[in-house]
Amino acid sequence: MDHLQLQPGDIGTFDHDAIPRLLLPSPATLFEARAARLRQLAAGDVPGIPVDDTLRGYLTLMAHVADAQHAVVVRLGPTGVPLPDHKALQLAHAHNMPPLPATGDRPAAWLRVFARLLDALDAVADPPPSLPTALVTLRATPPDWLESVATAILGNCADGADPLRAPFVAAALQVTWSVMAAQLDAAWAQPLVTGTLCPVCGSHPVASVVRSDGRYLHCATCESEWHMPRVQCSCCEADGKTAYRGLVSRQAAAEDDGTPPQADDAAKVARAETCDNCHAYRKIFSQEHDPRVEPVADDLASMLLDVLVSEAGYARASGNPLLWLKDDT
């Protein structure tokens, strides 16, 4: 696909019919690329996203998880998780609902995907110290407990998402939904009434990413991306109320100074888009400043930005499916 080259400030006034409204995932390459990015971040090779030793270990663990996701996708094949029947897709379309809803009944195949994910993780040659013990715990978890964790994850309910099991369950759900989404005809997915929710599955985005043809929100569940003009808040959809805060050093976050962006500016690889209407924020990553940005991986690695923006009085709009913290953390 040829991408449009937009200049700063053009997005809010551009002919949106010329911009792809929905980008469906490509599971065959998605998780492999995520694993590579996680390792790059863990190695400290992304100047705009500083990583400490504790986070480095977790990023390495999640890189193994992404490797396992890729292995499961390869084993499943492109139609390994079937789509809902045509009648269900028609009904969703008629009522302007997501065709692959994350809430409600789940494909039974997700538990098979979860088991295959654990098998792939068992094959890791040099596992992190915590992984073998975690796998024992995960294999001993009853299916009904796994289902309850999945319900909490897909419902964006941190209270019911056990921090140890949730990242692995979320990883299986990502594989399940992305394989389905990749088979979907994009015409079945319409913009929802709430434009900040994924038109494919109805989930919240994990972050947004600026590509050559605009700003896209990246779904935390099915890995689809949908376009939203940058003048709009990705949390409440208010116009003209957003500002950007970026990491300028390990110790400080600063508001964007409004200067014209320069390519390869490390300070603008990862920023927080804050809104003074809803007082929430969501991170935004720029391919202009680092073509290898990957929303889930970069969001996970930029926790320092979360801390600093939270201290400035803004609440995170939605979480990362690969990290679930206890309430007292």
N, C-alpha and C positions, 0 to 999 in steps of 0.2 A: 504494500500500500504506500502511495506517495503521501507524505505528510506536509501540511501547510506550514510555512514559516511565518509566524506571527511576531509582531513587534510588541514590546511592553505597552500595555494599555489598550491593545486592539481587541482583546477577548470580550470585553463587555459590550462592544458595538458590532462585532463581526456577524456576518450572516451565519446563524447557527445551523442552517440546513446544510451548509458546506462542511460541517464538522461532524465526524462520527459521534453519534449520541451514545452508543453502547459498544464496548469492546469485550467480547466473550473470551474466556480464558483458553490457554493452550497448555493443558496439563503435561503434555509430553516434554515440554521444555521448562515450564514454570518452576517446578520444585528443584530441578537441577540447577537452574540459575539462582534460585534463592539460597541453596546450599553454598554455592560459590561466593555469593555476596556475604553471607554470614561469616564465612571463613576470612574473607577480606576485612570485614569489620573487626573480627576478633584479633586479627593480626595488627590492628592499628594502622591499616593502610588507607583509611579514608580521612583526610585532614579535617574535614568539617564535622566529624563525629568522634570525639574522644571517648575511649573505652578504658575502664579500670580493670584490674585483675579479676575481681569477682565476676563482673559482667562478661569478661572474656571467656571464662569457663562455661557460662550459660549459653553464650552464643555458639560455642563449639559443640555443646550438647545438641542445640537446636539445629545445627548444621547436619549432624548425624540423623536427626529426625527428618529433615528435608530430603536427605539422601534416601531414607527409608520410604518416604512418600513417593519419590520418583520411582523407586524399585516396584512399589505396589502399582503405580499407574502403568508401568511397562507390562507388568504381569496381567493386569486387568484388561488391557487393550482399550481402544477408544469407545467401545460400547459395553464395557464391563459392568456399568451400573445403568440399567435401562431408565429411560424417561417415563414419566407418568403417561397414561393412555391418552389418546387424542381427545377424548371427551373431557378429561380433566383439564387439559391445556385450553380447550375451547371455553370452558366454564370460567377459568381464571381470566382469560382475555376479555370475555364478555363483561366481567365485573371489575375490570381494571385492577386485578390482583396479580401478584408475582406468580409466574408459572411453576416455579420450583420452591414453594414456601418452606422456609427454615423451621417455622413453627407448625405444630400439628403432627400428623403421622410421618414417621421417617422411613426411608427405604430400608427394608430388612438387611440389605447388603452391607450397611455401614458396619455392622458387627463383624462381618467377614473381612472387611477392609481393615478394621482395627486389629484383628488377629494376624493378618498378613503384615501389618506394620510392625507388630512385635517380633514376628519372625525375621523381618529384614533387620531390625535393630539387634537381634541376637547374633547376626552375622557380622557385626562391626568388629574389625580386626583388633583395634586398640581402643576399647571403649573408655570413656571418662569413668572415674571411680564410682560415681553415683548411678551409672546406668544399669549394671547387672542387678543391683538391689531393687531399683525401680521396676525393672522388668518382672521380677519375681512377684512384687506387689500387684502389678497390673494384671498379670496372668491369673492371680488368685481372686481378682475382683469379680463378684457375681454379675451376670448380665443385667439384672434389674438395677444394680447400683450404677453400672456404666450408662444405662438408659437415663437414670436420674441426672447424672453429670452432663450427659448430652443435652437434656432438656434445659438445664441451667445455662449451658454455654450458648445454645441457640436462642434462648430467651434473654441473653445478655444479663443474666442474674448471677453476680459474683458470689452471693451468699451460698448457693448450692453447688458451686464449682470447686471441688476439692483441689487445692493447689498442686498436689503431686500428680494426680491423674488427669486433670483438665487439659494440660498442653498436649498430651498424647491422644486423648479423646478428640480434642479440637483438630489435631492433625489428621485423624481418620475422617472426620466430618468434612474437612477441606478437600480431601481426595474424593470423597463420595459426591459432594456437590459440584466440584469443578469438572469431574468427568461427565456428570449429567449436563452441566451448563454448556460444555463444549459441543454437545450434540444438538443443542437447541437452535432453532431458527430464530434469529434476533427479532423477527417480526412478532413473535409471541410475547415479547417483553416490552411493555409500555412504561413510560414515565409514571411513577406513582403520584398520588395526591401529595404525599410527603416526599419532596424531591431529594431529601437527604438519605432516603432508604434505597437499598439496591432494587432495581426494577426486576431483577431475575429471581431473587429469593427473599427480599424484604429485610435483609440484615442491615446492621449499621456498618459504615465504612470504618476501616482501621486507620486510614490516613488518606491524604490526597497526594497526587503526583502531577507535576506539570510536565507535559510532553510537548512535542513540537506543534501539535494541533489542539492544545488547550489543557485546561485543568480537569483531571478526572478523579473521582472518588473511587477508592479500591475496596471492594467488599471483603470483609473478614471471613466469610463463609464459602461462597462459591467462586471467589477470586475474579469475578467480573469487574469491569470498570465502567462508570457512566459519567458523562460530561456535566459539569456545573460551572457557570461563569464565575470568574474569580471575584467579581464585585459582590457576590452573594456569600453569606456566612454558610459554611457547610454543616452547621449545627441547627440554626433557627431560620435560615434563608433570608435574613434581613439584608438589605442592600446598603452598601457604603458604611458599614459599622466595623469593618475588620481592620486589623493592623497585624504586623508581623514582628515576631521576636525570634532572634537567632542566637546560637551559641557563638560568642566572639572569643571566648577563652574557656578554660576549664572552670573558672571561678565566676563568670558573669554571663548574664544574658542581657541583650540590649535591644531596644526597639529599632526596627528598620529605619535607616536615616533618609529614605526616600530617593537616594541617588540612583541614576540609571544602572540597571544590572549589567555586570560584565561577566562574560562566559568564564567558567572555571573558577568562580569565586567560592572558596571553601566555606566562607561564613554563610553562604546562602544555599548550601546543599540541603540542610535540614533546618526548618524554621517552624515556629508555632503560629498558626493563624488564630488570633484572639478576636473575640467579638465583644464590644461594649454594650450590645443589646441583651445578649443572653449570658454574658460573663463566662462563656465556655471557650474551649480551644480544641483544635485538632491540628496535628502536624501536617506539613506540606513539604514535599521533597521535589527537587528540581533536576530534571535530566539535562537542562542547559548547563548546570554547574557540575554535574557528574552523570554521565550517560548510563552508568551502571546502577543507579538508584533502584531499589526494590522496596516497595512500601512496607511490607510486613517486617522484613529484616532490618531496614533502616529505622523503623519505629521502635523496634525492640532494642536496638543498640543505642538509641538517643535518649535514654532515661534521665540523663542529667538535665536535658531540656525540660522534661516533665517536672522535675523538682523545682527548677528555677521559675518556670511559668506559673506553677501552682503557688509558689511563694509570692508571686505578684498578684494573686487573688483570682485566678481563673481555674475553672474546674474542667477536667478532661471529659470530653463528650462521650467517648466509648473506648473500650480497652483493646489490648492485643490478644488474639486467641491463643498465643503461645506463652503467655505469662499471666498467671492468676495469683494474686497476693492475698494473704490473710487480712482480715479487717484491721488488725492491730499492727500491720506492717507499715 
